[in-house]
């Protein structure tokens, strides 16, 4: 679709939203194309929307979708644009619906411990208001200062402190969802806005989370709130080998400490990377080969008790506490990874500017060591081929309080300025191989980002099996004209089958 | 204004920390200058600005902690409790 100024579509959109909320300028459109881990930058122009709209309410979103559906214009919702699987990036042009104006706090219900907000609000800003009531909305991605509630719903996000408080799917109680044809539905547990458990009917809330904008747009959400923690404890430990660190992270996660909010394992490649550029780890002795951290939140007395227990466990497994300064500083930085300026190294060691490409998966604890070796083999292959790629190592974050599985990520630096079609193809092949390793070890291709980018998306039908056929049928039923984020998740197949 | 003084443009002598890093101020590290010659070159910073950047980062991290809890517990103190 190419929209020309004076086009009747523009006139109708301006009528619906007001002229100042329909943007056609190149800079406005480029700004809504940008994501933190770019698709190939040398092909940026292919990902530009034709125009951007900024609705202020559920009703305006519905009117935009009604118009787009009637004219078969592609629509891509965009919240913070911080996702790492390009959900907010158009593949077919069309209209980007930027929800940032839908950012009001509609209600804070102190008695039921919920709040209702426009999905364009950011959790950090929301928590600054909730803090005045002694409350917190504990959805904590690495993009905490810049991601928005609607994007967290659209990706079914993962939270750093999810082992204590749950992830986005657990924290969002219900939301208004605009279907592709413009109909507004409310999904949650049952029909209730503030109900946390219902057995009435299909559980639609989960269907409308994590769809990467392919099933409509969430516009208003009711969220679960907790008392703001009185105390935090975030110890970091050093280990002389990966195996000891691996045993320790498992023991910490399985300890059953109620205030345990998460633990992270850093492998040898990650430690090598940090030794180059991180002030906390540059001075560490060469005997440090792996790291583990944990985080606890709650009332001070319970955090103290849980903290002592975890310190005892870590010490019994050969850990060396890295001190308060590193522990406090590094944990705070985990909430805000997107503020980190990025650069990598050529094979000769020269510094080059690089962007951050983070591939994630859900992997069971017992498979972490094998996946780590297989993934680094793939990264080494890339590194041998070209200076465009740099292996920045792996993290494994607990997904839950029992330690069953981990958000496992490998960070690859990519020198975007040198990227060409051949290097991009090598990267896409590597992503496909990383996903294949995940499936071979019984994992899921993504714990956090989603899996609709080139490479890993090819294996989604294999991962979901018969469930993928159901996914195609749902897409066709809910979005018969394929206007919502067309091209993502290989869902065009739904319409090929129909024809 | 301090930034106008010439001595602010003369950083303390570098001390090597590792093969890839040097230090000029306590707890402040820089990439070994020889590794920033081909693609990214180092900039000249007045001393006050280097220290301001480091302090700003610390302020940012403290501000981030305050979003999540009223107080951060000391591991060193808890370890001391264990040893007693």
Boltz contact constraints between the chains, C-beta under 6 A:
constraints:
  - contact:
      token1: [A, 127]
      token2: [B, 67]
      max_distance: 6.0
  - contact:
      token1: [A, 229]
      token2: [B, 69]
      max_distance: 6.0
  - contact:
      token1: [A, 230]
      token2: [B, 70]
      max_distance: 6.0
  - contact:
      token1: [A, 231]
      token2: [B, 69]
      max_distance: 6.0
  - contact:
      token1: [A, 231]
      token2: [B, 71]
      max_distance: 6.0
  - contact:
      token1: [A, 231]
      token2: [B, 73]
      max_distance: 6.0
  - contact:
      token1: [A, 232]
      token2: [B, 68]
      max_distance: 6.0
  - contact:
      token1: [A, 232]
      token2: [B, 69]
      max_distance: 6.0
  - contact:
      token1: [A, 232]
      token2: [B, 72]
      max_distance: 6.0
  - contact:
      token1: [A, 233]
      token2: [B, 73]
      max_distance: 6.0
  - contact:
      token1: [A, 235]
      token2: [B, 75]
      max_distance: 6.0
  - contact:
      token1: [A, 276]
      token2: [B, 20]
      max_distance: 6.0
  - contact:
      token1: [A, 279]
      token2: [B, 29]
      max_distance: 6.0
  - contact:
      token1: [A, 282]
      token2: [B, 17]
      max_distance: 6.0
  - contact:
      token1: [A, 282]
      token2: [B, 21]
      max_distance: 6.0
  - contact:
      token1: [A, 282]
      token2: [B, 29]
      max_distance: 6.0
  - contact:
      token1: [A, 307]
      token2: [B, 78]
      max_distance: 6.0
  - contact:
      token1: [A, 308]
      token2: [B, 78]
      max_distance: 6.0
  - contact:
      token1: [A, 311]
      token2: [B, 78]
      max_distance: 6.0
  - contact:
      token1: [A, 311]
      token2: [B, 79]
      max_distance: 6.0
  - contact:
      token1: [A, 321]
      token2: [B, 75]
      max_distance: 6.0
  - contact:
      token1: [A, 324]
      token2: [B, 74]
      max_distance: 6.0
  - contact:
      token1: [A, 324]
      token2: [B, 75]
      max_distance: 6.0
  - contact:
      token1: [A, 324]
      token2: [B, 76]
      max_distance: 6.0
  - contact:
      token1: [A, 327]
      token2: [B, 75]
      max_distance: 6.0
  - contact:
      token1: [A, 328]
      token2: [B, 72]
      max_distance: 6.0
  - contact:
      token1: [A, 329]
      token2: [B, 61]
      max_distance: 6.0
  - contact:
      token1: [A, 332]
      token2: [B, 61]
      max_distance: 6.0
  - contact:
      token1: [A, 332]
      token2: [B, 64]
      max_distance: 6.0
  - contact:
      token1: [A, 332]
      token2: [B, 65]
      max_distance: 6.0
  - contact:
      token1: [A, 335]
      token2: [B, 64]
      max_distance: 6.0
  - contact:
      token1: [A, 349]
      token2: [B, 35]
      max_distance: 6.0
  - contact:
      token1: [A, 350]
      token2: [B, 35]
      max_distance: 6.0
  - contact:
      token1: [A, 350]
      token2: [B, 38]
      max_distance: 6.0
  - contact:
      token1: [A, 350]
      token2: [B, 39]
      max_distance: 6.0
  - contact:
      token1: [A, 351]
      token2: [B, 31]
      max_distance: 6.0
  - contact:
      token1: [A, 351]
      token2: [B, 35]
      max_distance: 6.0
  - contact:
      token1: [A, 351]
      token2: [B, 36]
      max_distance: 6.0
  - contact:
      token1: [A, 351]
      token2: [B, 40]
      max_distance: 6.0
  - contact:
      token1: [A, 352]
      token2: [B, 39]
      max_distance: 6.0
